[in-house]
């Protein structure tokens, strides 16, 4: 069994262009989000940092970030939606810091509402701000 997992890890790493030790298999998205929030964000974020979420987030993608924010002293900003239920890019741009962020991410799909977000406009907004 372990050999099969390691072979799969190797294939996935090659496919993604990453290293084998960067690939982690989880049972589902909720477990993955919790791992990222608790293991990565819990060690990388510090007091005064900001976590940007959208109102499209499923509850299981909000709670882990709330817990990390409370533990490290970070704050959560929530990007509102437009009248047609899309991420408000103007509001998002206003929420981005004037200085560059070294890391930022935003969900591309909302399974709770069965909708997708305009990822290219979001990426352009962040890239224009050197985020």
N, CA and C of each residue as an Amber inpcrd file, in Angstrom:
protein
   393
   0.8250000  -1.1900000   0.0000000   0.0000000   0.0000000   0.0000000
   0.8730000   1.2600000   0.0000000   1.8780000   1.3280000   0.8530000
   2.7400000   2.5040000   0.9140000   3.4460000   2.7340000  -0.4140000
   3.8900000   1.6590000  -1.0650000   4.5620000   1.7970000  -2.3570000
   3.6170000   2.4010000  -3.3960000   2.3670000   2.0100000  -3.3620000
   1.3880000   2.5520000  -4.3050000   1.1590000   4.0470000  -4.0560000
   1.0560000   4.4450000  -2.7830000   0.8960000   5.8610000  -2.4560000
   2.0970000   6.6630000  -2.9330000   3.2810000   6.1630000  -2.6740000
   4.4910000   6.8890000  -3.0690000   4.6200000   6.9750000  -4.5840000
   4.2090000   5.9330000  -5.2910000   4.2350000   5.9700000  -6.7570000
   3.2340000   7.0090000  -7.2680000   2.0640000   7.0570000  -6.6510000
   1.0550000   8.0480000  -7.0380000   1.5610000   9.4610000  -6.7290000
   2.1910000   9.6350000  -5.5800000   2.7380000  10.9360000  -5.1990000
   3.7760000  11.3970000  -6.2270000   4.6040000  10.4810000  -6.6620000
   5.6360000  10.7820000  -7.6560000   5.0000000  11.2180000  -8.9860000
   3.9720000  10.4740000  -9.4150000   3.2930000  10.8110000 -10.6730000
   2.5980000  12.1740000 -10.5910000   1.9380000  12.4460000  -9.4780000
   1.2560000  13.7270000  -9.3030000   2.2750000  14.8690000  -9.2800000
   3.3720000  14.6730000  -8.5860000   4.4200000  15.7010000  -8.5280000
   4.9640000  15.9880000  -9.9220000   5.2000000  14.9460000 -10.6950000
   5.6920000  15.1410000 -12.0600000   4.6620000  15.8840000 -12.9000000
   3.4050000  15.5090000 -12.7770000   2.3400000  16.1490000 -13.5380000
   2.2340000  17.6320000 -13.2040000   2.3310000  17.9640000 -11.9050000
   2.1910000  19.3470000 -11.4600000   3.4870000  20.1420000 -11.5460000
   4.5960000  19.4420000 -11.7650000   5.8860000  20.1200000 -11.8140000
   6.3930000  20.4970000 -10.4390000   6.0160000  19.7270000  -9.4410000
   6.4480000  19.9920000  -8.0720000   7.3370000  18.8860000  -7.5510000
   7.6500000  18.9760000  -6.3000000   8.4760000  17.9700000  -5.6410000
   7.5680000  16.9740000  -4.9220000   8.0350000  15.7500000  -4.8200000
   7.2420000  14.7110000  -4.1560000   6.8860000  15.0890000  -2.7270000
   7.8020000  15.7510000  -2.0360000   7.5360000  16.0950000  -0.6360000
   6.5650000  17.2760000  -0.4960000   6.1050000  17.8370000  -1.6240000
   5.1140000  18.9060000  -1.5920000   3.6920000  18.3850000  -1.8180000
   3.5600000  17.1160000  -2.1090000   2.2610000  16.5310000  -2.4210000
   1.6910000  15.8570000  -1.1700000   0.4850000  16.2590000  -0.8070000
  -0.1980000  15.6880000   0.3530000  -1.5780000  15.2340000  -0.1050000
  -1.8890000  13.9960000   0.1440000  -3.2130000  13.4790000  -0.1800000
  -4.1130000  13.6310000   1.0340000  -5.3140000  14.1590000   0.8130000
  -6.2850000  14.3290000   1.8940000  -7.5980000  13.6830000   1.4690000
  -8.4830000  13.4760000   2.4320000  -9.7610000  12.8230000   2.1450000
 -10.7360000  13.7280000   1.4120000 -10.5800000  15.0370000   1.5610000
 -11.5130000  15.9600000   0.9230000 -11.0540000  17.3930000   1.0820000
 -11.7950000  18.3050000   0.4860000 -11.4280000  19.7200000   0.4980000
 -11.3940000  20.2950000   1.9180000 -12.3350000  19.9180000   2.7510000
 -12.3690000  20.4510000   4.1120000 -11.1050000  20.0800000   4.8800000
 -10.6950000  18.8340000   4.7710000  -9.4620000  18.4190000   5.4430000
  -8.2650000  19.1860000   4.8860000  -8.2270000  19.3680000   3.5740000
  -7.1270000  20.1010000   2.9550000  -7.0680000  21.5500000   3.4150000
  -8.2300000  22.2000000   3.4650000  -8.2920000  23.5920000   3.9200000
  -7.8250000  23.7010000   5.3670000  -8.2640000  22.7680000   6.1970000
  -7.8430000  22.7840000   7.5990000  -6.3340000  22.6090000   7.7290000
  -5.7530000  21.7230000   6.9290000  -4.3020000  21.5330000   6.9660000
  -3.5600000  22.8020000   6.5580000  -4.0140000  23.4280000   5.4870000
  -3.3600000  24.6610000   5.0370000  -3.4900000  25.7460000   6.1030000
  -4.6900000  25.9080000   6.6250000  -4.9170000  26.9560000   7.6160000
  -4.1160000  26.7160000   8.8880000  -4.1460000  25.4980000   9.3970000
  -3.4910000  25.2290000  10.6750000  -1.9790000  25.0630000  10.5580000
  -1.5260000  24.4010000   9.5120000  -0.0870000  24.1100000   9.3990000
   0.6800000  25.2250000   8.7050000   0.2150000  25.6490000   7.5430000
   0.9480000  26.6820000   6.8140000   0.6480000  28.0680000   7.3740000
  -0.6320000  28.4580000   7.3210000  -0.9940000  29.8160000   7.7210000
  -0.6860000  30.0700000   9.1930000  -0.8620000  29.0470000  10.0040000
  -0.5900000  29.2080000  11.4280000   0.8570000  29.5260000  11.7430000
   1.7550000  29.1890000  10.8250000   3.1760000  29.4930000  11.0350000
   3.6510000  30.6710000  10.1970000   2.8970000  31.0420000   9.1620000
   3.3310000  32.1100000   8.2610000   2.6860000  33.4570000   8.5540000
   1.4530000  33.4510000   9.0460000   0.7610000  34.7020000   9.3280000
   1.1470000  35.2170000  10.6980000   1.0430000  36.5240000  10.8520000
   1.3870000  37.1350000  12.1390000   0.3800000  38.2310000  12.4600000
   0.4790000  38.7720000  13.6410000  -0.4330000  39.8280000  14.0620000
  -0.3930000  40.9720000  13.0550000  -1.5760000  41.4510000  12.7050000
  -1.6770000  42.5600000  11.7620000  -1.8550000  42.1270000  10.3190000
  -1.5580000  40.8510000   9.9950000  -1.7820000  40.3620000   8.6310000
  -3.2780000  40.2950000   8.3600000  -3.6300000  40.2970000   7.0740000
  -5.0240000  40.2700000   6.6750000  -5.2960000  39.0340000   5.8460000
  -6.4270000  38.4190000   6.0960000  -6.8920000  37.2570000   5.3430000
  -8.0950000  37.7270000   4.5370000  -8.0380000  37.5540000   3.2310000
  -9.1000000  38.0230000   2.3580000  -9.9400000  36.8400000   1.8960000
 -11.2180000  36.8610000   2.2560000 -12.1790000  35.8310000   1.8370000
 -13.3020000  36.5090000   1.0740000 -14.0910000  35.7250000   0.3740000
 -15.2690000  36.2940000  -0.2800000 -16.5210000  35.7690000   0.4120000
 -17.6320000  36.4170000   0.1520000 -18.8800000  35.9460000   0.7460000
 -19.3570000  34.6670000   0.0750000 -18.6670000  34.2070000  -0.9560000
 -19.0050000  32.9400000  -1.6040000 -18.4740000  31.7300000  -0.8400000
 -17.5940000  31.9460000   0.1150000 -16.9380000  30.8290000   0.7860000
 -17.9380000  29.9520000   1.5320000 -17.7100000  28.6670000   1.4380000
 -18.4710000  27.7000000   2.2230000 -18.0150000  27.8150000   3.6760000
 -18.8940000  27.5310000   4.5800000 -18.5860000  27.6160000   6.0160000
 -17.3040000  26.8670000   6.3760000 -17.0710000  25.7360000   5.7010000
 -15.8770000  24.9420000   6.0180000 -14.5890000  25.6280000   5.5630000
 -14.6930000  26.6850000   4.7430000 -13.5120000  27.4560000   4.3540000
 -13.4440000  28.7670000   5.1260000 -14.3610000  29.0040000   6.0130000
 -14.3290000  30.2240000   6.8240000 -13.7840000  29.9300000   8.2190000
 -14.3260000  28.9050000   8.8450000 -13.9660000  28.6000000  10.2330000
 -12.4650000  28.3890000  10.4350000 -11.7710000  27.6160000   9.5820000
 -10.3320000  27.4500000   9.8060000  -9.5720000  28.7760000   9.7850000
  -9.9860000  29.6890000   8.8920000  -9.3130000  30.9880000   8.8120000
  -9.6540000  31.8520000  10.0130000 -10.8770000  31.7380000  10.5330000
 -11.2390000  32.4630000  11.7530000 -10.3770000  31.9940000  12.9210000
 -10.1750000  30.6860000  13.0080000  -9.3780000  30.1320000  14.1000000
  -7.9230000  30.5960000  14.0130000  -7.3610000  30.5820000  12.8080000
  -5.9790000  31.0410000  12.6270000  -5.8780000  32.5260000  12.9450000
  -6.8260000  33.3050000  12.4310000  -6.8000000  34.7490000  12.6750000
  -6.8370000  35.0580000  14.1620000  -7.6840000  34.3610000  14.8770000
  -7.7870000  34.5720000  16.3250000  -6.4820000  34.1790000  17.0200000
  -5.8900000  33.0680000  16.6040000  -4.6710000  32.5840000  17.2430000
  -3.4710000  33.4960000  17.0090000  -3.3290000  34.0340000  15.7900000
  -2.1230000  34.8160000  15.4820000  -2.3560000  36.3190000  15.5370000
  -3.6050000  36.7530000  15.6470000  -3.8880000  38.1860000  15.6900000
  -4.0460000  38.8110000  14.3190000  -4.3830000  38.0020000  13.3270000
  -4.6480000  38.5230000  11.9820000  -6.1060000  38.9470000  11.8960000
  -6.4460000  39.6560000  10.8390000  -7.8260000  40.0900000  10.6340000
  -8.3580000  39.4910000   9.3400000  -9.6630000  39.3140000   9.2740000
 -10.3070000  38.7790000   8.0730000 -11.1080000  39.8930000   7.4110000
 -10.8730000  40.0710000   6.1120000 -11.6710000  40.9820000   5.3040000
 -12.5290000  40.1370000   4.3800000 -13.7610000  40.5370000   4.1810000
 -14.6850000  39.7750000   3.3390000 -15.0810000  40.6170000   2.1330000
 -14.7630000  40.1080000   0.9550000 -15.1060000  40.7880000  -0.2870000
 -16.5890000  40.5590000  -0.5710000 -17.3440000  41.6260000  -0.7820000
 -18.7730000  41.4710000  -1.0550000 -19.0260000  41.0340000  -2.5060000
 -20.2750000  40.7390000  -2.7810000 -20.6940000  40.3530000  -4.1250000
 -21.4310000  41.5100000  -4.7930000 -21.4490000  41.4720000  -6.1090000
 -22.2430000  42.4260000  -6.8740000 -23.6950000  41.9500000  -6.8660000
 -24.5790000  42.7290000  -7.4560000 -26.0020000  42.3670000  -7.5050000
 -26.2310000  41.0520000  -8.2500000 -25.3410000  40.7250000  -9.2000000
 -25.5050000  39.4680000  -9.9390000 -24.6900000  38.3240000  -9.3400000
 -24.3230000  38.4560000  -8.0640000 -23.6750000  37.3960000  -7.2870000
 -22.2600000  37.0510000  -7.7520000 -21.5410000  38.0330000  -8.2420000
 -20.1340000  37.8480000  -8.5960000 -19.2800000  38.6200000  -7.5990000
 -18.0250000  38.2070000  -7.4760000 -17.1210000  38.9370000  -6.5750000
 -16.9920000  40.3620000  -7.0800000 -17.1540000  41.3130000  -6.1820000
 -17.0550000  42.7260000  -6.5280000 -15.5820000  43.0900000  -6.6450000
 -15.0870000  43.1280000  -7.8900000 -13.6610000  43.3710000  -8.1240000
 -13.2280000  44.7610000  -7.6870000 -14.1130000  45.7460000  -7.7900000
 -13.7640000  47.0900000  -7.3320000 -13.5780000  47.0990000  -5.8100000
 -14.4940000  46.4360000  -5.1070000 -14.3610000  46.3530000  -3.6470000
 -13.1150000  45.5640000  -3.2690000 -12.8500000  44.4770000  -4.0170000
 -11.6620000  43.6720000  -3.7410000 -10.3980000  44.5030000  -3.9250000
 -10.3580000  45.2660000  -4.9980000  -9.1710000  46.0910000  -5.2470000
  -8.9630000  47.1070000  -4.1350000 -10.0560000  47.6720000  -3.6460000
  -9.9590000  48.6370000  -2.5480000  -9.4590000  47.9820000  -1.2630000
  -9.7010000  46.6720000  -1.1110000  -9.2750000  45.9600000   0.0940000
  -7.8210000  45.5250000   0.0340000  -7.2600000  45.4360000  -1.1650000
  -5.8660000  45.0240000  -1.2810000  -4.9760000  46.1310000  -0.7280000
  -3.8930000  45.7600000  -0.0960000  -3.0170000  46.7790000   0.4880000
  -2.3000000  47.5770000  -0.5990000  -1.8720000  48.7730000  -0.2290000
  -1.1420000  49.5950000  -1.1910000   0.2550000  49.0310000  -1.4310000
   0.7570000  48.2890000  -0.4780000   2.0370000  47.6200000  -0.6680000
   1.7850000  46.1990000  -1.1510000   2.7940000  45.5640000  -1.7000000
   2.5710000  44.2280000  -2.2700000   2.4780000  43.1690000  -1.1800000
   1.6910000  42.1670000  -1.4720000   1.5860000  40.9900000  -0.6260000
   2.4860000  39.9400000  -1.2380000   3.1560000  39.1920000  -0.4170000
   3.9950000  38.1350000  -0.9720000   3.1550000  36.9240000  -1.3680000
   1.9860000  36.7500000  -0.7480000   1.1240000  35.6040000  -1.0620000
  -0.3220000  36.0280000  -0.9450000  -1.1250000  35.5770000  -1.8920000
  -2.5610000  35.7590000  -1.7620000  -3.2540000  34.7280000  -2.6190000
  -4.4110000  34.3060000  -2.1940000  -5.1950000  33.3020000  -2.9040000
  -6.6720000  33.6160000  -2.7140000  -7.4620000  33.2160000  -3.6920000
  -8.9090000  33.3420000  -3.5540000  -9.5480000  32.1560000  -4.2540000
 -10.6210000  31.6640000  -3.6910000 -11.3180000  30.5280000  -4.2780000
 -11.8310000  30.8670000  -5.6660000 -11.7630000  29.8890000  -6.5460000
 -12.2480000  30.0520000  -7.9160000 -13.6720000  29.5410000  -8.0520000
 -14.0660000  28.6090000  -7.2120000 -15.3860000  27.9990000  -7.3450000
 -16.0730000  27.9310000  -5.9940000 -17.3700000  28.1200000  -6.0280000
 -18.1760000  28.0090000  -4.8200000 -19.1460000  26.8610000  -5.0110000
 -18.8890000  25.7480000  -4.3590000 -19.7780000  24.6000000  -4.5140000
 -21.1010000  24.8210000  -3.7900000 -21.1040000  25.6390000  -2.7610000
 -22.3480000  25.8930000  -2.0250000 -23.3710000  26.6030000  -2.9110000
 -22.9020000  27.4440000  -3.8180000 -23.8070000  28.1690000  -4.7100000
 -23.7150000  27.6680000  -6.1480000 -22.9140000  26.6420000  -6.3690000
 -22.7340000  26.0760000  -7.7120000 -22.3610000  27.1590000  -8.7150000
 -21.4070000  28.0030000  -8.3370000 -20.9960000  29.0830000  -9.2290000
 -19.4700000  29.1590000  -9.2720000 -18.9810000  29.7790000 -10.3260000
 -17.5490000  30.0180000 -10.4370000 -17.3110000  31.5130000 -10.4460000
 -16.1170000  31.8960000 -10.0540000 -15.7450000  33.3010000 -10.0140000
 -14.9050000  33.6190000 -11.2370000 -14.8540000  34.8550000 -11.5860000
 -14.0240000  35.2720000 -12.7160000 -12.5670000  35.2870000 -12.3140000
 -11.9040000  34.1400000 -12.3730000 -10.5240000  34.0500000 -11.9280000
  -9.5850000  34.9880000 -12.6770000  -9.6280000  35.0440000 -14.0200000
  -8.6970000  35.9560000 -14.6970000  -8.8020000  37.4020000 -14.2330000
 -10.0220000  37.9750000 -14.0840000 -10.0760000  39.3520000 -13.5680000
  -9.5130000  39.4800000 -12.1560000  -9.7310000  38.4600000 -11.3220000
  -9.1920000  38.5000000  -9.9660000  -7.6740000  38.4680000 -10.0180000
  -7.1100000  37.5780000 -10.8460000  -5.6470000  37.4970000 -10.9670000
  -5.0730000  38.8090000 -11.4910000  -5.7500000  39.4200000 -12.4850000
  -5.2510000  40.6890000 -13.0300000  -5.2750000  41.7760000 -11.9630000
  -6.3290000  41.7960000 -11.1580000  -6.4240000  42.7910000 -10.0900000
  -5.2780000  42.6300000  -9.1070000  -5.0130000  41.3960000  -8.6890000
  -3.9080000  41.1580000  -7.7540000  -2.5680000  41.4260000  -8.3870000
  -2.3800000  41.0020000  -9.6350000  -1.1020000  41.2000000 -10.3120000
  -0.8050000  42.6750000 -10.5280000  -1.8270000  43.4410000 -10.8260000
  -1.6320000  44.8710000 -11.0330000  -1.1490000  45.5530000  -9.7640000
  -1.4730000  44.9580000  -8.6220000  -1.0510000  45.5130000  -7.3300000
   0.2020000  44.8000000  -6.8070000   0.8420000  43.9840000  -7.6500000
   2.0300000  43.2120000  -7.2560000   1.7520000  42.2910000  -6.0880000
   0.5510000  41.7460000  -6.0430000   0.1910000  40.8090000  -4.9780000
   0.5530000  39.4050000  -5.4000000
